[in-house]
Amino acid sequence: MTQIHPTALVHAGARLGADVEIGAYSIIGEHVEIGDGCRIGPHVVITGHTRLGVNNRIFQFVSLGEEPQDKKYAGEPTRLEIGDNNVIREFCTFNTGTTQDLGVTRVGNDNWIMAYVHIAHDCEVGDHTIFANNATLAGHVRVDDHAILGGFTGVHQFCRIGAHSITGIASVIRQDVPPYMTVAGNPVAPHGINAEGLKRRGFDTNALNALKRAYKTLYRSGLSLIEARAAIEAEAGQHPALRLLADFLASSERGILR
């Protein structure tokens, strides 16, 4: 049964699923859709054209769906879409998109997002990511599945964080981070593959060894980026784990961290 605290303000036009909980003093706007089983804590504001999937847990003082922090924004009905089974901790802020992009900010499923995280307009976050406290995405950033952002990581506009990568505390990201990598610092630098994380996700010894060789090819061989890409592409047919890396390198528009 849906439970709405008497002090909460829920607009008559909002759409709430079954078994939703809305905490004290929270505000739910007219164009908001909240899926089954979501738990919205106290003092949460959900506004704009925002849709939440099922079984999300939103902690106190979170702001979802507010206007983007973009001076070009002129009130267009852009959107924020959040998937299923996410945990969003205290004081997080997620903004809607802009018409300069696809007009939508997206967060996928099963993400663990800690306190004070900011996800700006037009960002795309995949599934099973972890954002430690105060990680911040500028506009138009893409974070792929299973990526982990260390506390106080800052990501510049239009950058992409590859799948299974991890950033150290207070990393400053100005270019794309390829999949599987460990990076840290300001200026950020590569520090090998995310071997421990990959082991936890079931990558076997052959895959890990192939990724370690690819890391050396990309960062330690002295090859140009074009030469390194070609070498990794040549190996990708024999090692499926390298396919993701090869495709990422081929599609990077901002240039990779190197």
Stockholm file with secondary structure:
# STOCKHOLM 1.0

chainA/1-258         MTQIHPTALVHAGARLGADVEIGAYSIIGEHVEIGDGCRIGPHVVITGHTRLGVNNRIFQFVSLGEEPQDKKYAGEPTRLEIGDNNVIREFCTFNTGTTQDLGVTRVGNDNWIMAYVHIAHDCEVGDHTIFANNATLAGHVRVDDHAILGGFTGVHQFCRIGAHSITGIASVIRQDVPPYMTVAGNPVAPHGINAEGLKRRGFDTNALNALKRAYKTLYRSGLSLIEARAAIEAEAGQHPALRLLADFLASSERGILR
#=GR chainA/1-258 SS CCEECTTCEECTTCEECTTCEECTTCEECTTCEECTTCEECTTCEECSEEEECSSCEECTTCEEEECCSCTTCCSCCCEEEECSSCEECTTCEEECCCTTTTSEEEECSSCEECTTCEECTTCEECSSCEECTTCEECTTCEECTTCEECTTCEECTTCEECTTCEECTTCEECSBBCTTEEEEETTEEEEEECHHHHHHTTCCHHHHHHHHHHHHHHHTSCCCHHHHHHHHHHHHTTCHHHHHHHHHHHHCSSCBCC
#=GC SS_cons         CCEECTTCEECTTCEECTTCEECTTCEECTTCEECTTCEECTTCEECSEEEECSSCEECTTCEEEECCSCTTCCSCCCEEEECSSCEECTTCEEECCCTTTTSEEEECSSCEECTTCEECTTCEECSSCEECTTCEECTTCEECTTCEECTTCEECTTCEECTTCEECTTCEECSBBCTTEEEEETTEEEEEECHHHHHHTTCCHHHHHHHHHHHHHHHTSCCCHHHHHHHHHHHHTTCHHHHHHHHHHHHCSSCBCC
//
